[in-house]
Structures are given as structure tokens and as C-alpha cells.
Amino acid sequence: MTNRQAELIELIHREVKPALGCTEPIAVALAVAKAVEILAENGTACHGCLLWRQTADFSIKVAVSGNILKNGMGVGIPGTGMVGIPVAAALGAVCGDPSRGLEVLSGLSGGAVARARELVAKGKVALSVAETSHLLYVKATVSLGPGLEASTEVNPCACAIIEDDHDRIVRTSFADRILMSSESGAAARERSTEDYGLTVREIYDFAATADASDIAFILEGRTLNLALAREGLNGNYGLQVGKAIRENQREVFGDDFMSFAMGMTAAASDARMAGCTLPAMSNSGSGNQGITASIPVIAYAMKYRLPDEALARALILSNLVAIHIKGFLGKLSALCGCVIASTGSACGIVFLQGGTYGQVCAAIKNMVGNITGMVCDGAKVGCAMKVASGVSSAVQSAVLALRGTCVRETDGIIDDDIEKTIRNLGQIGSVGMQAADRLILDIMLCK
């Protein structure tokens, strides 16, 4: 393995990892759980006592960026039957394990859920919008006792701040004393995706030539995301989009690969967004994006019985293309993440059919020319419908690319240079849609 190949594998490990529940409220739970850990470490709680957190009188204050609020308002929290950020924050306090990162709420018990509900009902969780330039920002402040306003030397607050990545804690403090800060060098800032200098050409070559044993780890995503899809098909989650597609496959959608891929992918999203307790293999901090970047590719390999090595290479391509594009948008934006993730899966499908680098580029351009502009109006069960639309577009784009059809550089935001096309998409989502992002949040808050 070359040094550059090791870098790319490190990037995949950083951006493609298990996540339990929608990652915006999960980021809140993680920050709160870290603050509670600080309380315990500094001797203000009986951390050696059995189940002390389920009886503790927590007062929790959470300040979040508008995008975190938008994506956390209406999504199911795993294992609770409830939606929204307050219950996620309460669970982070009652039972969250910060060492588990995006799986901070793994292993919920009935007692923990009941106590979290009680804290929310008693008004012990205060939520506000933070004044911040960060699109992804969470500040959790926690104390024990009557409330944060009554905090004293005897009853101090602990604080944890997350910025830019869902699991990147950049600052912690206790009793107004800073314990860790990225600015002080105690927490090194990770390289941004753009720092890796990725190109579609390099991604394609890496997927095609990397040693099979070095990339076999990517198949773990098949296990996790297929389990979610099957749960969505067997249960009655959300809008049951995936189940509806599969149950009407012959009469309405047709017994073909496209409807199979749409149904499986949407079913996984149905389950995840409605609070299923199974983790997803996420991409760029989003479970839905991880689902959408992987399941259509997995579905193709399943339907046509392709070997694991071919699937692993296609999943590497799909996930890295999604990571590459997402680097120009930021982790949260007004552009629906399924646009980016399904662009990755279009590339993976082309690859599995023996497609060339040029055909992969054509698939990306076809996607950009098709569903750019699909807005994100918050995480919710309805995301499964957008996921299904993204998969449909991915299959169409792949088929056209393999036929030699590509949206031309004279059309819209498409450029002859594939990297310029991707940057154009990033500009639309990160700059051009800022006003739309603010308007969406205003509408959601005023309903």
C-alpha cells in the first residue's frame, strides 16, 4: 500500500462509520453526554453509584446552529417513540456514552427512556438557536441541582462544544475553567476533505487498483445498511415508502433493478428516520447519505450475483465520490444530501457494469444536470421519499452514461471539466441556497 492509498483509506474510515439515529440530534446527545462525563470526573456526581444518572437532577441547556435545529426537529430518536432534540439531549445525560461517538445512545434501557421523558416533561432541557457562523454547532451545558441559573462553586456547570463534524468536540470546560480547546492545541484540528486534494480521476483509479484486502472493510456497510433495509420492509416505519414500492413492484413499478434498489434504499431510510434502534453506516456525518451511497450499489451486486471484490471496489468509488462532492458543500447545507449520495451510487453502478472513467464522469454530470436544487427541509420520515427519488435518478444517470449520453457543458451549471462541475454544484448548495436555508427554517419554526 502506498502512502497516498493509506491516506485515502484513512479518509474513508473518518467519514464512513456507524451511526445510531439521525446524526444531528445524536450530535446533541454526544455533547451532553460529554458534559455529564466531565461532571462525574470532577467529583460533582456519584459516578461510582449504580445507575446514578437515571436519578440525577440534571439541568441541561443546549444551543445549536440553525441547521442542527432544522434537522433535529422532526426526526425519530431511536428506541423512544419520540422526536426532536430535547429528548436526545436528555438521553445523552441519562445514559449516553461519549466514547461511542455517533453510537452514543447504543443500548438504551426502558428506565433510561422513562427518565429522559421525565426530564423533558419537567422542563429540564432548554433549547435555543446559537449565534454562530458554524453550520454545524452544538453547545451543551449541564449542571446538577435546581437549574443552570443557580450554578455555584458547589453546584458547577460542565460544558462541551461540537463544531463542523458531528462527533468533533472542540472545547470542554468545568466551572468556567477550560479543560480542552482546539485553539489551545489540546485537540488537533482534523484535515478537511478538501485538504486531501481528491479528484474523480484519482478516486476511480484507486477503486480499480487498490489491493482487495486493503478495501474489504467497506463491506461492513453492507451488513449494517441491509439490516436497516430489511427492518424497514418487515416493520411499519415512517411513511413505509420502501415497503410500498416493494409491495407494488409488479403492478406499478415493474419487477426490475431500479424498483428493487429504490425499495431497499427507501426502506432503510424509513426505519432510520422513524427511530429504529439499528445503526446505519454513515457517510460524511449522515446515515441517510451512507444508506443512499451504498444500498443501490449493493442491490445491483445482489440482483446480478457479483463477487464481493467487485462490490467492495464499487462501494469505495461511491463513498469517495460522495465524500469528495460533500467537501465543497459542508456537512450541512440547504441542498438535500441524497443528491450527493445518489451521485456516488450512480458511479458505483456504472463501475459494476464495467464502466470507464469517462462514463463515471458522465454519470456525475447527468446527476448534477437532473436533481440539483432538491432542498433539505429538515430530517424527518419523509426523507425516504427523497431517497427513493435520488436512487431513481442514479439508475437513470448510470444507464445514460453507459450509453454514451452525458449532459453537455452548454447546459446549466455543467462544465466540460468534471472537477469544475462539482465545484459549481458546491457553490449552488453552500452559497447560492443560503437564503433558501434561512427561509426554510423560518417556515418550520413558525408552523
Phi and psi in degrees as a GROMACS rama.xvg file:
@    title "Ramachandran Plot"
@    xaxis  label "Phi"
@    yaxis  label "Psi"
@TYPE xy
-79.1262  165.968  THR-2
-61.3643  -38.8009  ASN-3
-67.3995  -40.7626  ARG-4
-62.2691  -39.1211  GLN-5
-63.0534  -37.7138  ALA-6
-62.0464  -43.9249  GLU-7
-66.932  -38.215  LEU-8
-66.5062  -39.305  ILE-9
-61.3711  -40.6906  GLU-10
-62.1432  -43.496  LEU-11
-62.7308  -45.263  ILE-12
-60.1007  -35.3433  HIS-13
-70.6326  -37.1833  ARG-14
-102.055  -15.8151  GLU-15
-118.214  102.202  VAL-16
-153.72  160.112  LYS-17
-64.7589  143.275  PRO-18
-143.638  133.021  ALA-19
-103.563  112.547  LEU-20
88.6369  167.816  GLY-21
-59.0557  131.739  CYS-22
-73.5912  -16.7106  THR-23
-71.2927  -56.6622  GLU-24
-63.1692  -27.8163  PRO-25
-67.0307  -36.5835  ILE-26
-62.0431  -38.0283  ALA-27
-63.665  -47.293  VAL-28
-59.3957  -37.9738  ALA-29
-65.5796  -44.4747  LEU-30
-63.5691  -42.0726  ALA-31
-64.982  -44.1939  VAL-32
-60.3393  -38.2145  ALA-33
-65.8744  -41.3593  LYS-34
-62.2674  -40.1666  ALA-35
-66.1118  -39.5487  VAL-36
-58.9074  -39.6969  GLU-37
-64.9077  -41.5097  ILE-38
-56.4156  -45.41  LEU-39
-66.179  -42.5384  ALA-40
-66.0051  -25.2883  GLU-41
-99.5286  16.6605  ASN-42
77.2917  16.906  GLY-43
-96.0029  3.95016  THR-44
-142.214  157.035  ALA-45
-84.3872  68.7492  CYS-46
-69.1558  -11.4723  HIS-47
-89.4548  -8.3793  GLY-48
-83.2673  143.543  CYS-49
-65.6333  126.183  LEU-50
57.7568  30.4519  LEU-51
-60.3864  -32.0373  TRP-52
-69.449  -25.3187  ARG-53
-78.8976  -7.19577  GLN-54
-119.919  -5.46771  THR-55
-67.0367  145.823  ALA-56
-92.5801  74.348  ASP-57
-74.0053  143.133  PHE-58
-119.568  125.58  SER-59
-125.951  129.847  ILE-60
-122.397  126.494  LYS-61
-124.891  125.157  VAL-62
-114.767  126.943  ALA-63
-131.232  157.637  VAL-64
-70.0603  161.413  SER-65
-58.6573  -36.7363  GLY-66
-69.893  -35.0254  ASN-67
-64.3896  -43.7049  ILE-68
-61.8353  -45.1432  LEU-69
-58.9409  -42.7694  LYS-70
-85.7821  -6.57273  ASN-71
-108.625  -7.97593  GLY-72
-68.3279  -40.7336  MET-73
-121.311  16.8608  GLY-74
-101.363  146.805  VAL-75
-70.2343  141.011  GLY-76
-98.8848  124.354  ILE-77
-50.9846  130.991  PRO-78
77.0501  8.0544  GLY-79
-115.066  -25.407  THR-80
71.8393  13.5618  GLY-81
-121.661  162.979  MET-82
-122.503  157.614  VAL-83
104.041  167.077  GLY-84
-69.868  -40.6884  ILE-85
-55.7692  -43.6363  PRO-86
-69.6452  -33.2451  VAL-87
-63.9201  -41.4957  ALA-88
-62.6446  -44.3224  ALA-89
-62.8946  -40.9944  ALA-90
-65.6308  -37.3928  LEU-91
-57.8706  -38.3734  GLY-92
-72.3155  -43.6049  ALA-93
-74.4365  -37.7664  VAL-94
-147.932  1.70285  CYS-95
-65.6607  140.593  GLY-96
-112.532  101.396  ASP-97
-63.493  -20.9479  PRO-98
-68.1156  -15.6109  SER-99
-91.6268  2.23475  ARG-100
59.5897  -126.504  GLY-101
-72.4165  -3.26666  LEU-102
-105.564  31.6089  GLU-103
-56.5602  -28.6289  VAL-104
-101.285  21.6319  LEU-105
-63.8988  144.231  SER-106
72.8017  38.014  GLY-107
-61.7342  141.646  LEU-108
-108.479  161.711  SER-109
-60.9056  -37.1675  GLY-110
-65.7402  -39.245  GLY-111
-65.7673  -42.7227  ALA-112
-63.9207  -42.3596  VAL-113
-62.8301  -41.5855  ALA-114
-67.6209  -38.5242  ARG-115
-63.1224  -42.8859  ALA-116
-58.672  -41.1278  ARG-117
-64.9683  -42.8022  GLU-118
-61.4649  -41.6246  LEU-119
-64.8749  -45.4552  VAL-120
-61.8635  -32.4191  ALA-121
-84.3588  3.25501  LYS-122
72.796  26.7144  GLY-123
-85.6215  -0.879173  LYS-124
-118.928  118.665  VAL-125
-109.057  129.076  ALA-126
-118.944  135.276  LEU-127
-144.766  164.875  SER-128
-92.3462  127.509  VAL-129
-81.1802  147.696  ALA-130
-85.2948  97.519  GLU-131
-151.869  152.025  THR-132
-88.8025  -8.06772  SER-133
-79.7213  128.832  HIS-134
-70.0727  -29.3965  LEU-135
-117.857  107.19  LEU-136
-151.316  132.115  TYR-137
-137.885  128.605  VAL-138
-121.937  116.776  LYS-139
-111.1  126.915  ALA-140
-122.589  127.185  THR-141
-132.41  138.819  VAL-142
-138.912  167.668  SER-143
-110.099  136.051  LEU-144
120.694  -154.583  GLY-145
-67.1396  -25.5293  PRO-146
159.676  163.551  GLY-147
-63.6231  -33.673  LEU-148
-66.7989  -17.6012  GLU-149
-101.673  13.2168  ALA-150
-63.4123  136.613  SER-151
-138.206  -176.589  THR-152
-62.4177  -30.5268  GLU-153
-78.2524  -29.9005  VAL-154
-129.762  68.5453  ASN-155
-81.9763  167.974  PRO-156
-98.3277  151.741  CYS-157
-118.569  148.117  ALA-158
-137.497  144.043  CYS-159
-138.582  137.434  ALA-160
-121.912  133.944  ILE-161
-113.753  135.82  ILE-162
-137.746  140.198  GLU-163
72.5244  -39.6795  ASP-164
-123.099  147.069  ASP-165
-61.3641  -24.2818  HIS-166
-121.728  23.0511  ASP-167
-101.525  97.6015  ARG-168
-82.2167  118.034  ILE-169
-104.548  -13.6967  VAL-170
-156.867  136.177  ARG-171
-134.395  153.13  THR-172
-151.759  160.863  SER-173
-143.066  125.897  PHE-174
52.633  44.1302  ALA-175
65.7164  12.4888  ASP-176
-104.889  121.852  ARG-177
-70.6242  126.675  ILE-178
-96.2111  -38.9629  LEU-179
-149.941  139.081  MET-180
-149.429  134.09  SER-181
-62.5529  -31.4458  SER-182
-66.5645  -27.7098  GLU-183
-86.1836  -5.11434  SER-184
90.6451  -1.94836  GLY-185
-72.7316  -21.4927  ALA-186
-130.542  108.355  ALA-187
-68.4601  135.299  ALA-188
-72.6477  130.318  ARG-189
-72.5726  154.247  GLU-190
-62.4886  139.065  ARG-191
-74.9784  162.992  SER-192
-59.0586  -39.2688  THR-193
-63.2472  -28.7118  GLU-194
-62.0556  -22.0154  ASP-195
-76.7865  -14.9785  TYR-196
63.1414  37.7191  GLY-197
-66.733  151.737  LEU-198
-136.287  158.662  THR-199
-63.66  -35.6883  VAL-200
-59.0167  -47.1541  ARG-201
-67.1531  -40.8102  GLU-202
-60.1248  -46.8068  ILE-203
-60.6762  -46.6556  TYR-204
-64.472  -38.9533  ASP-205
-64.4311  -45.5721  PHE-206
-61.4666  -35.6298  ALA-207
-79.4624  -27.9625  ALA-208
-117.504  -12.0281  THR-209
-58.489  148.547  ALA-210
-61.882  132.321  ASP-211
-57.3213  -35.2855  ALA-212
-70.3452  -24.9513  SER-213
-77.4124  -21.5113  ASP-214
-115.135  3.98962  ILE-215
-62.7047  -23.1229  ALA-216
-59.1117  -25.1388  PHE-217
-64.8987  -19.4923  ILE-218
-70.5901  -12.8946  LEU-219
-59.1912  -31.6958  GLU-220
-62.2195  -31.3031  GLY-221
-62.5582  -45.0096  ARG-222
-61.4024  -49.6417  THR-223
-68.0598  -48.6174  LEU-224
-75.4407  -30.5121  ASN-225
-68.9292  -34.9368  LEU-226
-61.4559  -40.3158  ALA-227
-64.4188  -42.5802  LEU-228
-62.0705  -44.4172  ALA-229
-66.9145  -35.8157  ARG-230
-63.8273  -41.5074  GLU-231
-64.0195  -35.6165  GLY-232
-75.2089  -32.918  LEU-233
-85.3803  -25.1636  ASN-234
-100.718  -171.874  GLY-235
-121.309  70.0262  ASN-236
-96.0323  138.365  TYR-237
54.4064  -132.365  GLY-238
-86.7694  -1.69006  LEU-239
55.0366  42.021  GLN-240
-64.2998  -48.5623  VAL-241
-62.2652  -42.9055  GLY-242
-62.6989  -41.6449  LYS-243
-61.9676  -41.2743  ALA-244
-64.8393  -45.6295  ILE-245
-69.0692  -37.1138  ARG-246
-73.0487  -21.1112  GLU-247
-110.883  24.2886  ASN-248
-63.7508  -41.7803  GLN-249
-77.7827  -45.7059  ARG-250
-75.9158  -34.1507  GLU-251
-116.104  -55.0897  VAL-252
-88.698  -21.1615  PHE-253
92.7494  143.422  GLY-254
-88.0489  69.6042  ASP-255
-132.358  178.933  ASP-256
-63.919  -41.2149  PHE-257
-58.4822  -48.1008  MET-258
-69.0954  -33.2239  SER-259
-62.5146  -47.6556  PHE-260
-65.908  -42.5898  ALA-261
-60.5676  -45.9836  MET-262
-65.1751  -44.8211  GLY-263
-65.2953  -43.5802  MET-264
-68.3156  -45.4823  THR-265
-63.5983  -36.2265  ALA-266
-63.0812  -40.6316  ALA-267
-62.7952  -41.2441  ALA-268
-67.0727  -40.9232  SER-269
-51.2658  -51.1421  ASP-270
-66.1653  -46.1725  ALA-271
-64.5684  -45.0159  ARG-272
-75.6223  -17.0683  MET-273
-94.9364  4.24215  ALA-274
100.321  22.7322  GLY-275
-60.697  145.206  CYS-276
-90.2609  12.4291  THR-277
-93.6515  141.159  LEU-278
-77.8269  155.652  PRO-279
-106.906  154.785  ALA-280
-86.9326  108.805  MET-281
-85.4407  167.923  SER-282
-137.287  126.421  ASN-283
55.9405  37.4363  SER-284
82.6929  9.86476  GLY-285
-129.968  126.158  SER-286
-67.2154  -42.0885  GLY-287
-61.6592  -38.0499  ASN-288
-68.4244  -37.7251  GLN-289
-64.1037  -41.5867  GLY-290
-60.8764  -46.9822  ILE-291
-72.9712  -30.049  THR-292
-76.6537  -17.0722  ALA-293
-113.248  -47.6387  SER-294
-63.2075  -40.2547  ILE-295
-58.7918  -36.9098  PRO-296
-69.4823  -43.4969  VAL-297
-62.7172  -40.9745  ILE-298
-61.3272  -38.9738  ALA-299
-64.7467  -44.5512  TYR-300
-63.1452  -37.8414  ALA-301
-65.302  -48.2262  MET-302
-65.5659  -34.4113  LYS-303
-109.999  13.7024  TYR-304
51.9777  54.1451  ARG-305
-88.4515  152.674  LEU-306
-70.3622  159.066  PRO-307
-60.6592  -36.2254  ASP-308
-63.3571  -42.5587  GLU-309
-62.7618  -41.7086  ALA-310
-63.8502  -44.0724  LEU-311
-59.131  -43.1417  ALA-312
-64.5152  -40.911  ARG-313
-66.9376  -37.3794  ALA-314
-69.2148  -36.6723  LEU-315
-60.403  -46.7085  ILE-316
-60.7502  -49.5794  LEU-317
-60.7135  -48.628  SER-318
-66.6066  -40.1942  ASN-319
-70.3045  -36.4956  LEU-320
-62.4264  -43.4529  VAL-321
-62.4607  -43.1861  ALA-322
-62.1398  -43.2627  ILE-323
-60.4085  -49.3669  HIS-324
-65.6884  -42.3134  ILE-325
-61.3786  -27.593  LYS-326
-60.7364  -25.4638  GLY-327
-91.1118  -5.13477  PHE-328
-108.516  -29.5272  LEU-329
90.668  162.216  GLY-330
-64.6757  -31.1868  LYS-331
-129.753  137.823  LEU-332
-156.204  178.133  SER-333
-79.4908  -10.2282  ALA-334
-88.8714  129.196  LEU-335
-59.8085  130.702  CYS-336
-62.903  -21.0202  GLY-337
-68.5752  -21.6961  CYS-338
-61.4509  -45.2091  VAL-339
-72.4791  -47.8004  ILE-340
-64.8221  -41.1324  ALA-341
-71.3385  -24.0071  SER-342
-64.8511  -41.0991  THR-343
-60.0584  -45.0536  GLY-344
-67.7416  -31.0666  SER-345
-60.3768  -41.6605  ALA-346
-64.3383  -41.9441  CYS-347
-62.2276  -39.7025  GLY-348
-66.3849  -41.4029  ILE-349
-59.4471  -45.1632  VAL-350
-60.3779  -44.1159  PHE-351
-64.4925  -20.963  LEU-352
-97.1906  17.1759  GLN-353
80.4689  20.0287  GLY-354
-67.3936  152.228  GLY-355
-87.315  172.433  THR-356
-57.3374  -44.3968  TYR-357
-60.4102  -37.1581  GLY-358
-72.374  -33.4133  GLN-359
-62.96  -44.1723  VAL-360
-60.9836  -40.1964  CYS-361
-62.6417  -39.3878  ALA-362
-62.7149  -41.3779  ALA-363
-62.3421  -46.4423  ILE-364
-63.7087  -38.8949  LYS-365
-61.8965  -39.551  ASN-366
-66.9829  -45.8121  MET-367
-62.5058  -36.5454  VAL-368
-76.2299  -7.97668  GLY-369
-105.791  -64.5966  ASN-370
-111.79  14.6104  ILE-371
-56.9574  136.103  THR-372
104.483  -8.01543  GLY-373
-64.0323  118.943  MET-374
-84.8386  154.824  VAL-375
-96.6449  112.895  CYS-376
-110.698  43.1576  ASP-377
95.1119  153.418  GLY-378
-77.41  136.079  ALA-379
-171.364  173.54  LYS-380
-64.5123  -26.8784  VAL-381
-66.4589  -11.6995  GLY-382
-58.8402  -27.151  CYS-383
-61.5012  -30.8126  ALA-384
-69.3346  -40.5748  MET-385
-67.36  -37.9317  LYS-386
-59.3128  -45.6464  VAL-387
-61.1871  -40.5347  ALA-388
-64.2003  -39.9739  SER-389
-62.9226  -41.3069  GLY-390
-65.1617  -43.2245  VAL-391
-57.1246  -46.046  SER-392
-64.6856  -37.6059  SER-393
-61.97  -44.2691  ALA-394
-65.726  -44.0721  VAL-395
-58.447  -46.4917  GLN-396
-63.8207  -38.7906  SER-397
-66.3085  -44.902  ALA-398
-60.3115  -45.4403  VAL-399
-64.4399  -42.0236  LEU-400
-61.5966  -41.0477  ALA-401
-68.7872  -20.8651  LEU-402
-87.92  -0.334919  ARG-403
87.1682  12.4313  GLY-404
-95.8133  128.605  THR-405
-144.78  135.071  CYS-406
-58.2998  132.456  VAL-407
-82.5988  161.074  ARG-408
-68.2879  -13.0483  GLU-409
-79.2506  -7.84106  THR-410
-101.963  122.116  ASP-411
53.2644  -128.748  GLY-412
-96.0635  9.34194  ILE-413
-75.4123  137.621  ILE-414
-121.031  155.115  ASP-415
-60.4444  -36.3968  ASP-416
-80.4923  122.126  ASP-417
-64.0213  -35.2967  ILE-418
-68.8752  -35.834  GLU-419
-68.3518  -36.4101  LYS-420
-60.167  -44.2174  THR-421
-64.8766  -42.3136  ILE-422
-63.2761  -37.2063  ARG-423
-61.0497  -43.2572  ASN-424
-61.1261  -42.4658  LEU-425
-61.2521  -40.3737  GLY-426
-63.8593  -41.0899  GLN-427
-60.2089  -47.4052  ILE-428
-75.5943  -36.9703  GLY-429
-91.8387  -29.3658  SER-430
-112.25  -53.0955  VAL-431
-64.4568  -26.8778  GLY-432
-104.434  15.9786  MET-433
-61.9246  -43.0142  GLN-434
-64.9088  -39.0459  ALA-435
-62.9303  -38.9533  ALA-436
-60.4614  -46.887  ASP-437
-64.6517  -40.4295  ARG-438
-65.7769  -40.7865  LEU-439
-58.4191  -46.7727  ILE-440
-64.3132  -41.4962  LEU-441
-58.963  -43.7055  ASP-442
-63.2859  -43.3462  ILE-443
-64.6056  -38.98  MET-444
-74.454  -21.5883  LEU-445
-96.766  1.40864  CYS-446
